[in-house]
Amino acid sequence: MRVSANPKRYMLNYDYAENQHLLYWPESVRLKVAKNEHKKIMQYTMPGVKDEFMRSPIDLRFQETFNKFFGQNDFEMNQKGLVWFIKKGMLEATLNGTTDMLTWLGQGKDKAGRPSELTQVTMELWTLRFELLINLRMHAQLLAELAAFEEMDAPDLFYQYSSTEKTGSLVPFNLRLIHAESLRFSPFPWKSLIRIEQLWTTVETIVAHFRSKNAPEKHISDWEKRLDTVKCLYVRVLYELGEYKQAMSFMENIRIGMKSVEEQVIVSRAMMRMAMQAGDEKSMNIYAEKANQYNSTANEMVLHKALRSIFLGAYSHAQDYASRLQSANYSTPQSINTRAIVQLYTGNAVSSVETISQIKPLLAGPTTTNLKTLAELCYSTAAKDELLIR
């Protein structure tokens, strides 16, 4: 899941002083050249919405709500609308909201290639829009709109290009992650690894920079976490490109290097799922045990046995374990999803849909994708739409 909007009043803007260390970025060659030539009026980055792609329709029952939030250029109301539709799992409507907001900010249809104001807010809004496009698998539109940002090194993407009071990058770190991965959806998917490696090197340089400056430990820790995120992105792209063994080898190195037990548990479980998808029973059991040895409870052990039974095709055993989880009132998203899988593979598709719908709030991304797929099996179009928007 990629969309992680924080349902607070200020979702797209934040306090510069509090986040200054997170905005740090080494000056690009293009910025240095522009500064030497004393150019501070040229705009290099000119994004715009590619509206030739079809705008997603909104259910009639929510059109009035959409108009309430996005009927006028009211920044506070618009932000509330984005949060409201994301929490409802209505990503298409949220995407439409970003279209309207960017249009009001001068970066809408037919504005690509034309000057407009680049601010922290517009960059955060583009980042959210790109996250939505990935979740909705609208990769052609993602690549078309992301092209305006080139290699994220233009002078006007740095605060100091036009400000004497602020330094750092206007580019949100999440946007750098999206930019690095985006080539995976292009005709040249392996080039995404080159971008990720470049990002990896830069973040390592930044960590070293903060250490050399004796920066507060929190600042160093924040960038180390970002470095771990880049490493995990590299592994995920390797895995998506079919390099399972390499991905697992890299992931094991990451797991060993994790400082906190909680992070090691998360990575161990991720490796267990990777092994399951690849049909690697031995690795699946190894990493399930590693996860359990750090944070083992009776219910988690039962959940592991249920997953292992599904993997082996022993659905009667899996059903028994799933029932035990339900009886124990163990209702984590993972356990609910496992029960739904068991029901699906034992011929109870309708019950599977009802079970997975118990995940509250419904997680945008993989969960909504699973729900849509299940609903296709056993509901009419109208009933399916009703299910997905409640």
N, C-alpha and C positions, 0 to 999 in steps of 0.2 A: 504494500500500500504506500502510495506516494503522497497523496493529499493529506496534509496535517495542519490545516488551518486552526489557529488558536481562537476559540470563540470568546474573545475579549473585545472590548470596545475598539482597541487599536490593533488591527490585524496586519495592516500594510505599512504602517509607520512606527518608528521606534525612536528612543532617545539616543542621539548620536554619541553623547559623552559616555553613556553606560556601555555602549557597544563598540567603542572606537577600536579596541584591540581586535575585534572580529572583522572589522572593515579593512584592516591592514592588508596591503598587497604590494609586492615589489613593482616599482615603476617599469612600464614596458619601454622598449626601444622607441616605439612610435611617440610615446609621451615625452621622452627625453629630447627627441628631435624637435617636436613641436615647441617645447620650452626654450630650446636653444635658438629657434627661429622666431621666438616671441609671438607665436600664434595662439591667441586665446579667444578667437571669434568664430573659428570654423567648427561646424558640426559634422562629425564623421558617422555617427550612428543614427539612422533614421528608420525606425521600425514602423510597421503598420499591419493591421489585421488583413489577412487574405480572405476576403469575404466571398470569393468565388466558390469556396466550399460551402455546402448547404448548411444553413442555420438549423439547429435541432429544434423541432416543435416542442411546445410546452403543453402539458395536460391542461385542458380548459379549466379544470377546477383550481389550478394554481396560477392561471394567467393574471388574475386580479392581484394575487399576492406578489407576483413578479413585478407588475406595474407599480405596486406600492413601494417596493424597494428600489426599483430602477427606472421609475417614471420620470425622474429629473436628476440633474447633477447635484446630488446631495451626498457628499463623501461619507459622512457618518452613517446615513441610511443605506448607502450602497454597500458598505462593509458589513452591516448587519444582514443584508440580503445574501451576501456571499456565504456568511457563516450559516445562515438559516438553511439554505439549499444544500450546502455541504453536509450538514448534520442530518438532513433528510435523505442523503444519498442520491440526490438529483443532480448529477454532475453535468448533464447536458444543459440544464437551466443555469447552473453556476457559470458554465462556459459562456452562455449568452450574456450573462451579467458582466463578465469581463469584457466582452465585445462592446457593450454599451459604455462602460466606464472608460475604456481606451479611446472610444470615439469622442467622448466628451473632453478627453485630455489631448486631443489632436493627433492620435495615433490609430485611428480607425481605418475603415475601408478607403483604399486608394491613397493612403497617406505614407505608405512605404516609399522611401527615397526622398521624402520631403522633410524639411527641418521641423522639429517640435521639441518641447522642453523635456529633457531627461532629468528625472528626479528619483529620489529614493522610493517614493510611492509608485511611480510608473514601473520601475525595475522590479519591485516586489510583485506588482500586478502581473507583469509579463511572466514572472517565475511561476506564480499560481496558475496562470493560463497554460503554460507549458506542462505543468504537472497534470492538469486536467486532460490535456491532449494525449499524454502518455497513457493515463488511466483509461481513457476512452478509445485507445488504440488508433487515434487519428494521426498516424505517423507522417503522412504526406503533408498535412497542414503544419505539423510541428516543424518539419524540416524547412518548409517554405517561409514560415514566419521567423524562425530562428536564424535564418541566413543573414538578416540585417545586422546581427550582432557580430558577424565575422568570427574572429578568434578571441573576442572579449579583451582586446588589448588596445582599443582605440583611445586616444587622449581624452575624449569627452566622457569616458567611463571612469575617470578618476576625479575625485572632489577637487584636488589641487589644480586641475586644469583651468577652472574658472573661479576658484575660491582661494582667498588668502588665509582663511580661518580653519579650513578643514582639509584633511588629507585622508587617503585611503581609496578604496574602490566602491563604486556605486553598484557593482555586480554582486547580488546575493550569492552566497556560497552554494545554495541549492541550484541556482542557475548554472553555476560552473559544473556541477555534477551532471545536470541534464545535458548541457552542451557537450561534455565529454562522452556521454553515453549515446547521444543522438545518432551518431554515424552507424550505430548498430542497426538502425532502421533504414539505412540507405543502401544503394547497390554495392557499397564498399564497407561492409560491417566490420572487417578486421581493423580498419583504420581507427575505430573507436578505442582500441587498446592503446594506440599511439597517443591519443589525446589524454587518456586516463593516466598513462605513464608520465606525461608532461605535467599533469596536475599533481600527481604523486610527488614528483621531484620538487615542484614549487612549494608544496605544503611542508615537505621535509626541510626545505630551506627556511621557511617561515618559523618552524619550531626551533631550528638552530639559532635563528636571529633573536627570538625572544629569550632563549636561554643565555645567549651572549650578552644580552642587555640586562640580565638578572631581573627579568619581568616577574610580576606576581605569579605564584604557582598556578592559580586559577587560569590565568591567561595562557600559560603553557599547556595546561591540561585541556583547555577548550580546543586548542589547535591539534593536540595529540588525538583527541576524539575525532576531529575532522580527518586526520590522517588515517585513522582506522576505518572511517567511512569510505574513503577513497580506495583503500585496499580491498574492502568488501565489495565495492562496486567493480573493481577489476576482476575479482573472483566470479561475481555473478555474470559478467559479460563473457568471461571465458567459458563458464558453464553453459550459457545460452548459445554459444558458438559451437558447442559439442565437445569441448575439451574437458571432459569430466575428471580425468586423473590429475591433470594440471591444476584444475580448480580446487580439488580436494587437498592437494599438496600445499597450495598457497594458503588455503583456509586453515589448515592445521598449524601452519607457522603463525598465522594471525591469532588463532585460539591460544596457542602457547604464550604469546606475548601479551595477552590481555591482563591487565592489572587486577581487575575486580572479578570476584567469583560470579557475580550476576552476569557480567559480559561473557564469561566463559560458558555459562549455561546456555545463553542465547545462541552463541556460535555453535556449540555442540548440537543443539536441537536443529539449527539450520543445516548442519552437515548430515544429521540423521535424515532430514527430509530430502536433501540432495541425493543421498544414497538410495532412499526408497524409490525416488523417481527414476534413478538409473538402474534399478534392479539389483543393487549391490547389497545383498543380505548381510554379509559379514560386516561391512562398514556401518550399516544401519544399526546393528546390534552394539557395535563398539561405541558409537557416539551416543546412542541412547543410554548406555551404561555410564558413560562419562558425565552426561547431563544429570543422571539420577544420583550419582555419587556426590555431586555438589549440593543438590537440592532435592533430596528424595523424600517423597511422601507416599503413603499407600495408594492414594488416588492416581498420582502420577505414574506409579508402577503399573497400575491397571490400564491406564491410558496407553502406555507403551506396549503392553501385551495386546491391546485392541488393535493398535496400528500394525503390530507385527503379524497378527492373525489376518488382517486385511491384505497385507503384503503377500502372505502365503496362500491366500484364497480360502482360508478356513473361516467362512462367514458366520457359521453357527457359533464358533468360539468368540468371534469378534462381537457378535450380537450379545452374547452372555456378558462379556466384559463391559460393553456399552450400557447394558441394563444395570450392572453393578454401579457404574458411574452415576447413572440417573438416580438410582436408589440412594446413593450417598449424597445426592444433591450437589454434585460436583459439576458446576455449570460455567466453566471457563469457555471462551470462544473455541479453544482447541478441542475440548471434550464434546461440545455441541456439534462442531463440524465433523468429528469422528462418528458420532451417532448418526448424523445425516448420511455419511458415506456408507455406513453399514446398511442403513435402510434402503439406499439407492441400489446397492449391489444384491440385496435380497428381494428386489422387486417391489418395494414400497416407495415409489417416486413421490407420491403425494405427501406421505408422511415425512419424507426427506425434506421437501420444501418447507413444510410446517416447522420442522425441527430447526433448520438453519435460520429460519426467520426469527427464532428466539434470541439470536445474537443482538443485543441492544447496547449502543446504537449499531445499526447495520453498518459494517465497515466498508467504506467506499474502496473499490479496487477489486482484489481477488474474491472477496466475499460476494459482492454484487455480481461479479462475473459468474461465479458458481451458481448463485441464485437464479440468474437469468437463464443459464443453461438448463438447470433442473426444471424451471417453470415452462420451458419450451416443450418438455416431455409430457406434461400433464395438464396444461391450462390453455384455455382459449386466449386470443390476443388481449381481449378486454380484461379478463380475469388476471392475466399476467401483469398488465399495466397497473391494475388495482393493487396487486401484491407488492410491486416494486416501489410504489410511492407512499405507502402507508407509514 
